[in-house]
Amino acid sequence: MYFESHAHYDDKRFGKDREELLGLLPACGIDHVVNIGCDIKSSKDSIRLAEKYDYISAAVGIHPHELYDMSSKTIEQLRQLAKHPKVVAIGEIGLDYYYDTHPREFQQFWFRQQLRLAQEVDLPVIIHSREASQDTFDIIQSSPVRRGVIHCYSGAWQMAEDYIEMGYYIGIGGVLTFSNAKKLVEVAEHIPLERILIETDCPYLAPNPNRGKRNDSRNLQYVVEKLAEIKQISISDVAKITSDNAKSLFF
């Protein structure tokens, strides 16, 4: 059974068949799903999904692209949402310099504020970092928060080891199956399987052989198969260990 550590089933791309698809997942080997908030609306939507489906949990947070109305009031809203019994993390939060939707100093300030919130409410964090590896690392290192996952990891394996030493897990998804994923393959080779979480980031980043299509948790099998190949162990062992890892972090 697979533990989906990062999904966005509230996304509009699931609007036409969300209930049908979510109803199928347990029979397809998906043991649990963490649905991720990116703003207040999606955080609330994630909680609603978690209330409806026993095997779904929620994360609440503000993605670095979604900081338009960010204020102390937003932090207070997240604090209240985090009290829900099915909320298991603050996220996704972090930095994104690829589009630079917001000034970098602004992103960094609210990243720090959400890390402080995670410390206050005693929840792990789900970290987004794109084209911002060093700043993300430096901010996390300066924070007392030592429970979380670096989602869709794209940095070097040496930095992944540094994150692991701080207590973090490394999130690996469909990119691992891409032909140009040499850097991520090196990460998977070097770090222990006991510190890896599997994810899809659905509806984004579908793995080969479904690259370019809408992604969903059923595609975790391709990530697990690739990890099993890299680690030279059985698919069932990869599935069990990564599931145990996620349960240890979130529960």
ZAKEKOL-21424 format. One record per residue (C-alpha): x, y, z. Coordinates in steps of 0.001 Angstrom, whole numbers, plus 500000, padded with zeros to 6 digits. Layout:
<nodes>
[node [X Y Z]]
...
</nodes>
This chain:
<nodes>
[node [500000 500000 500000]]
[node [501263 503486 499087]]
[node [501247 506629 501228]]
[node [500680 509708 499050]]
[node [502469 512486 500919]]
[node [501584 515404 498612]]
[node [498432 515833 496510]]
[node [496111 518634 495415]]
[node [492743 516940 494882]]
[node [490975 520230 495514]]
[node [492418 521490 492209]]
[node [489893 522438 489516]]
[node [491380 519834 487172]]
[node [489631 517229 489301]]
[node [486351 519111 489168]]
[node [484522 516698 486880]]
[node [485485 513367 488446]]
[node [486910 514096 491904]]
[node [484514 511902 493886]]
[node [484740 509028 491427]]
[node [488547 509119 491450]]
[node [488896 509450 495215]]
[node [486497 506558 495666]]
[node [488784 504361 493567]]
[node [492084 505082 495313]]
[node [491903 502637 498250]]
[node [491193 499747 495886]]
[node [494207 500867 493817]]
[node [496582 500445 496727]]
[node [496577 504006 498074]]
[node [496580 503668 501844]]
[node [496633 507366 502736]]
[node [496747 510813 501126]]
[node [497850 514167 502514]]
[node [496032 516920 500611]]
[node [497976 520151 500623]]
[node [496813 523712 501140]]
[node [498287 526552 499088]]
[node [496112 529415 500356]]
[node [493243 529817 502805]]
[node [490631 528503 500355]]
[node [492563 525379 499382]]
[node [493473 524783 503021]]
[node [489777 524793 503922]]
[node [489006 522605 500895]]
[node [491674 520149 502038]]
[node [490052 519928 505450]]
[node [486659 519304 503834]]
[node [488130 516433 501807]]
[node [489746 515038 504947]]
[node [486414 515168 506753]]
[node [484740 513257 503927]]
[node [487348 510531 503377]]
[node [488873 508523 506213]]
[node [492135 507984 504341]]
[node [492760 511695 503601]]
[node [494517 514129 505924]]
[node [495044 517853 505345]]
[node [497892 520350 505428]]
[node [497240 524084 505739]]
[node [499543 526836 504558]]
[node [500273 529615 502082]]
[node [502370 528763 499013]]
[node [504962 531399 498020]]
[node [502935 532117 494855]]
[node [499846 532930 496935]]
[node [501086 535664 499262]]
[node [498947 538437 497753]]
[node [496816 539147 500847]]
[node [499256 537804 503406]]
[node [499035 539414 506838]]
[node [499028 538589 510529]]
[node [495309 537893 510073]]
[node [496199 535137 507585]]
[node [498554 533570 510111]]
[node [495767 533626 512676]]
[node [493399 531950 510192]]
[node [495996 529202 509647]]
[node [496422 528846 513396]]
[node [492707 528210 513789]]
[node [492592 525785 510852]]
[node [495556 523892 512286]]
[node [493450 522972 515323]]
[node [491333 520621 513205]]
[node [492065 516996 514180]]
[node [492718 515954 510585]]
[node [495329 518642 509933]]
[node [498739 516977 510077]]
[node [501125 519664 508770]]
[node [501720 523305 507892]]
[node [502275 523539 504162]]
[node [503048 524008 501583]]
[node [505272 526902 502525]]
[node [508631 528111 501304]]
[node [510310 530065 498528]]
[node [509900 530193 494749]]
[node [512345 532317 492757]]
[node [511482 530735 489390]]
[node [508651 533151 488676]]
[node [509458 535690 491407]]
[node [505720 536305 491818]]
[node [506540 538253 494995]]
[node [509741 540024 496110]]
[node [512233 537615 497615]]
[node [512484 539441 500933]]
[node [508686 539325 501201]]
[node [508649 535571 500528]]
[node [511384 535026 503100]]
[node [509545 537007 505777]]
[node [506324 535024 505448]]
[node [508210 531753 505165]]
[node [509781 532491 508547]]
[node [506408 533454 509980]]
[node [504835 530170 508888]]
[node [507765 528212 510289]]
[node [507151 529976 513604]]
[node [503500 529018 513378]]
[node [504444 525353 512837]]
[node [506600 525509 515948]]
[node [503747 527067 517946]]
[node [501163 524488 516907]]
[node [503672 521615 517034]]
[node [503128 520360 513481]]
[node [505650 519288 510828]]
[node [506171 521439 507732]]
[node [505878 520744 504018]]
[node [508469 522849 502206]]
[node [508305 524195 498653]]
[node [511615 525357 497187]]
[node [512190 526244 493540]]
[node [515337 527980 492322]]
[node [515885 528987 495950]]
[node [517861 526089 497419]]
[node [520385 527976 499513]]
[node [517989 530588 500902]]
[node [515484 527867 501771]]
[node [518169 525845 503521]]
[node [519512 528839 505431]]
[node [516068 529853 506694]]
[node [515219 526324 507783]]
[node [518605 525913 509453]]
[node [518045 529114 511439]]
[node [514602 527882 512528]]
[node [514030 525522 515464]]
[node [511592 523444 513363]]
[node [513094 520004 512846]]
[node [510167 517977 511500]]
[node [509114 518138 507882]]
[node [509622 517186 504275]]
[node [511339 519014 501441]]
[node [508673 518515 498810]]
[node [509617 517736 495191]]
[node [513292 517929 496077]]
[node [515473 519438 493341]]
[node [518765 520202 495091]]
[node [522066 518351 495296]]
[node [522420 515113 497237]]
[node [524883 516745 499647]]
[node [522238 519277 500706]]
[node [519671 516478 501011]]
[node [522006 514790 503497]]
[node [522256 518054 505441]]
[node [518459 518252 505590]]
[node [518306 514672 506822]]
[node [520803 515487 509582]]
[node [518425 518256 510681]]
[node [515565 515745 510883]]
[node [513840 516298 507539]]
[node [512541 513864 504953]]
[node [513054 514230 501208]]
[node [509962 514175 498958]]
[node [510435 512368 495641]]
[node [507844 512140 492893]]
[node [507388 511592 489191]]
[node [510430 513633 488160]]
[node [512549 510669 489256]]
[node [511298 508754 486190]]
[node [512212 511477 483662]]
[node [515112 510834 481293]]
[node [516839 514059 482404]]
[node [516530 513326 486142]]
[node [520216 512497 486709]]
[node [520508 514874 489676]]
[node [517467 513436 491445]]
[node [518598 509873 490734]]
[node [521880 510745 492489]]
[node [519880 512004 495467]]
[node [517922 508746 495601]]
[node [521145 506747 495355]]
[node [522907 508584 498174]]
[node [520258 509102 500845]]
[node [518701 506305 502920]]
[node [515282 505068 501887]]
[node [514241 505568 505518]]
[node [514284 509353 504882]]
[node [512297 509389 501612]]
[node [508599 510136 501167]]
[node [506841 509378 497890]]
[node [504476 511900 496338]]
[node [502771 512831 493091]]
[node [502073 516579 493509]]
[node [498986 515733 491464]]
[node [497582 517014 489182]]
[node [501149 518108 488274]]
[node [504317 516244 487283]]
[node [502960 512908 486112]]
[node [505736 510307 485810]]
[node [506703 508367 482734]]
[node [504865 506716 481001]]
[node [502111 509273 481669]]
[node [504199 512437 481507]]
[node [502154 515424 480343]]
[node [498839 513959 481471]]
[node [496878 514844 484584]]
[node [498575 513146 487491]]
[node [496939 511251 490366]]
[node [498012 508957 493187]]
[node [497687 505795 491130]]
[node [500930 506856 489432]]
[node [502878 506382 492655]]
[node [503608 502873 491422]]
[node [506043 504268 488834]]
[node [507919 506268 491463]]
[node [508133 503207 493692]]
[node [509309 501022 490794]]
[node [512101 503484 489979]]
[node [513179 503710 493627]]
[node [513217 499908 493852]]
[node [515438 499800 490772]]
[node [517821 502405 492194]]
[node [517986 500846 495647]]
[node [517990 497283 494264]]
[node [515288 496100 496633]]
[node [511733 494908 496134]]
[node [508838 497164 495223]]
[node [506969 495956 498302]]
[node [509874 496955 500559]]
[node [509983 500454 499040]]
[node [506231 500832 499490]]
[node [506339 499696 503122]]
[node [509357 501738 504160]]
[node [508143 504963 502556]]
[node [504696 504444 504059]]
[node [506218 503916 507501]]
[node [508282 507078 506978]]
[node [505182 509160 506228]]
[node [503270 507746 509180]]
[node [506201 508561 511438]]
[node [506263 512165 510236]]
[node [502560 512961 510082]]
[node [501116 510741 512823]]
</nodes>
